[in-house]
Amino acid sequence: MFDIVIAGGATLTAAGLMGILWCIWTVARARRQGLEEPAFRAKMQRVVAVNMGALAASVLGLMAVVIGIMLGK
């Protein structure tokens, strides 16, 4: 049973990390494009929202992994 918690947590953590990598890639691409200030700010607002969600997913996934390991002993 705890294997399911650990696997789910690992999957959630991996999804969060992919979201964080997407944010890094999007910001780097926006900087290379040399967007005007309003367009750049609009893009960054979206990236910040995704980044916060991805960070939350990673934290919750790691918590699930740790709890699964601790309870499985």
Phi and psi in degrees as a GROMACS rama.xvg file:
@    title "Ramachandran Plot"
@    xaxis  label "Phi"
@    yaxis  label "Psi"
@TYPE xy
-71.695  -20.8057  PHE-2
-63.3775  -33.9387  ASP-3
-66.9876  -41.0525  ILE-4
-64.0486  -42.6349  VAL-5
-66.7385  -44.7132  ILE-6
-65.8846  -40.9512  ALA-7
-64.2529  -41.5864  GLY-8
-64.5047  -40.3265  GLY-9
-65.5772  -38.8875  ALA-10
-65.5964  -43.3448  THR-11
-64.0643  -39.9866  LEU-12
-64.2615  -42.9027  THR-13
-63.4734  -40.0509  ALA-14
-64.1483  -40.684  ALA-15
-63.7235  -40.988  GLY-16
-65.604  -37.3232  LEU-17
-64.1462  -37.7511  MET-18
-64.256  -41.0656  GLY-19
-65.0224  -41.5551  ILE-20
-63.9228  -37.712  LEU-21
-61.2761  -41.0512  TRP-22
-62.8351  -44.1546  CYS-23
-61.0831  -45.2704  ILE-24
-63.5291  -42.0137  TRP-25
-66.9833  -41.5528  THR-26
-65.8374  -42.7336  VAL-27
-62.7754  -40.9055  ALA-28
-66.943  -38.9973  ARG-29
-65.8404  -38.1538  ALA-30
-66.9411  -39.1179  ARG-31
-66.7943  -31.4633  ARG-32
-71.2588  -21.4428  GLN-33
64.0888  48.1944  GLY-34
-66.5771  155.216  LEU-35
-67.4518  161.867  GLU-36
-56.1842  -48.5416  GLU-37
-64.3049  -39.5162  PRO-38
-67.7402  -39.123  ALA-39
-65.7806  -41.7689  PHE-40
-64.2387  -40.0975  ARG-41
-63.5411  -41.9945  ALA-42
-66.2177  -39.533  LYS-43
-68.8424  -32.4499  MET-44
-62.7395  -41.1734  GLN-45
-66.6634  -42.3196  ARG-46
-64.6613  -39.1898  VAL-47
-63.4186  -41.1253  VAL-48
-63.3  -45.3591  ALA-49
-64.978  -39.5644  VAL-50
-62.6294  -42.328  ASN-51
-65.1317  -41.0714  MET-52
-64.4989  -41.2291  GLY-53
-66.2313  -40.0541  ALA-54
-64.8078  -41.3586  LEU-55
-63.4166  -40.9189  ALA-56
-63.1721  -42.1203  ALA-57
-63.337  -43.2968  SER-58
-65.0746  -45.6563  VAL-59
-64.1067  -38.1077  LEU-60
-64.4567  -43.4845  GLY-61
-65.775  -36.5473  LEU-62
-62.7339  -41.3194  MET-63
-64.4781  -39.7066  ALA-64
-63.2116  -46.8304  VAL-65
-63.5433  -44.3057  VAL-66
-63.4561  -41.3778  ILE-67
-62.0275  -40.1043  GLY-68
-69.1128  -43.8476  ILE-69
-65.5938  -41.011  MET-70
-77.3189  -22.1904  LEU-71
-78.2509  -12.2603  GLY-72
